[in-house]
Amino acid sequence: MATQLEQANERISEFEEATVAAVALIDETESNRVSLQYTLDRVRETLADCYGDSLTDDVNEFLGIEVEQEVDELEIDEDE
């Protein structure tokens, strides 16, 4: 069983690899607008894959954006 320190080191390595991959994608971008948008989408995907499902929520919180829950989620909560 991996210790907490080993798990933390593994997670740090994952973030380092994702950061290097994201920067490499940016560096290889062509100068046209479509290519830049495609690259930024890939960078976000690369970082999101490493960060996890809460990336969008954490980014919104960082930016001070409040997002309302979807109607389906609210209906489920009311039924419970």
SULUR-V232804 format. One line per field, one symbol per residue. burial: # if it has 16 or more other ideal C-beta (glycine too) atoms within 10 Angstrom, else .. A space follows every 50 residues. Layout:
burial=???
This chain:
burial=.................#..##..#.............#...#..##..# #.............................
